[in-house]
Amino acid sequence: MYQKDFEIRWSDVDANSHLANSAYINFMSHTRVGFLNQHGFSMKQLIEHGIGPVVFSEQIYYFKESFLGQTLTVTLAVSGLSEDGMFFRFEHNFYNEKGQHLATCDISGGWIDLKTRSLTPLSEVLQKSLKTFPKAENFKILTKSDMRQSGKKPKDLS
């Protein structure tokens, strides 16, 4: 499991004086970038392969509040990958200094080709890097249908 520590700053709290929803999302993003860098998916490598990650959904469950000046530990576990590397699912957990579980979030996403702007499987080189990802206890091989479980579809304005 990968983890990163953060101090809650003034700009991270909302009008209720607790950690804002947007700060949770920013801390998770920062944690994912650190994880990906450590496992062969640096910005330089992504540019060389012409790909970028996209998030399809984030489902956050909040258990306890956190406040200005507290230190948080944010973890990342890989809970799913497709065989071709196109899709991923990560689980993030938030803990305070006492190790109390504050929140959890399931994130699903994929990789897009930056020229065509469409989903793409990973190259063989990057797929080898995927094999080094530490897997969560609930790890699953993902399929395209796993990415559409919500049943949500776009509905344009008339």
N, C-alpha and C positions, 0 to 999 in steps of 0.2 A: 504494500500500500504506500502510495506517495503522500507526503504531507508538507504543508507550508504554514508558517505562522504570520499573523497580521495583528497590528495594533489598531483598534478602532479609533479613527480620527474624527475631528469635528465635522468634516464634510461627509462622513459615513452615517451620521445619525439623522433622523427625521423629526418632524414636529412633536412626536410622542417621546422624544429623547432616547429612543432605542435604535438599534441598527436598522437602517432603511432597507427595503426590499432590493433596491438598485445596488446597494453595497454588497449584499449577498451574491448577486449576479457578477459584480466586478471581481470579488474575491475568488469566486469559482473560475472565472475566466483566467485570472492571473495564475491560479493553481494549475489549470489545464495547460497553459503555455509552458510553465516550468516542467511539468510532466513530459509534454511532447518534446521539448528541447532535450531533456535527459535521455529520451528514447529514440533519437535519430530523426526527429521531425522539427528541426530548427527552421526559422524563417528562411534562411539561405537555402536549405534543402527543399523546402516547399516551393520556393521560387524556381529553383532548378528543375523541379518536376512539373511546374505549372499548375499546381493544385492549391486549394485552400479548404479549411474546415468550415462547415455550416451547421448551425444548431437547428434542429427541427422542433424540439419541444424541451421545456424545462418544467418539471413538476416539483415544487418546493413544499415541504411539510415543516412547520415551525413548532418547536416544543417549549422553548424557554427564550426569554428576552436576553439581549446583550447590550452593553452600554459603553459610552465614551470612555476611552482609556483602558478598557479590557483587552486582553490578548486572546485571539482566537487561533485555533488550529483547524485548518481546512484540509480534509483528506480527499483523495481520489482513488477509486478502485474501478477497474475495467470490468463492467458487468455484461458486456456483449460486443461481439465483432462478427461481421459477415465473413464468409470464406474468402471472398475476393478483396476484402478490406474496405469496400465502399461505405459500409455502415458501421457505426460505433454506438455504444451506450456506456456512459460513465455514471458512477454514483459518487456524489460528494457528501461528506458529513462535516458538521461544524461542532467544535467542542470548546468549552471555556478552559481557564487555567486549572480548574479542579477536575477536568476530564468529563464534565457533564455534557451530555448530548443536547445541543441546542436546536439543530435543524438537520434535515437531510434533503437531498435533491437528486432526482433521476434525470439525466440529460441524454437525449437521443440526437444523433446527427449523422452526417456523411461528408464525403469529400467531393468537391466540384473541380472541374477543369476550368481554369481561369480564363481561357480563350472562348470556349463554347458555352460557359456558364451552365453546364449540365453535370449531373452526377457522374462520377467516374470511378472505376475500380482502381486500386493502387497498383503501382508498378511492382515487379517482382522484388526489386531492392527494398522498397518500403514495406512490402508484405513480410519480408524477412524480419524487419524491425518490429512489426506487430507481434511476432512470435516471442519477443522479449518482454512484452507488456505483462506485468503481474496481473493475474486474474482474480476477481472476487469469488467468494464461495458460491454465489448464485450466477456465475458466468454462463452465458448462453450463446450458441452460434445463431446469429441473426439472419433473417431473410427479409426480403422486400415487404412481405405482409406484416412482419413485426413492426415496421416503421409506420404502418397505417392502421394500427390498432384502435386509435381514437375514433376513427370514422369521420373525422373532420375533413371537409372539402371546401375549396374556395367558392364563394358566391359573390360575383361582381355586382356592383350597383347597376340598376337599369338605366 
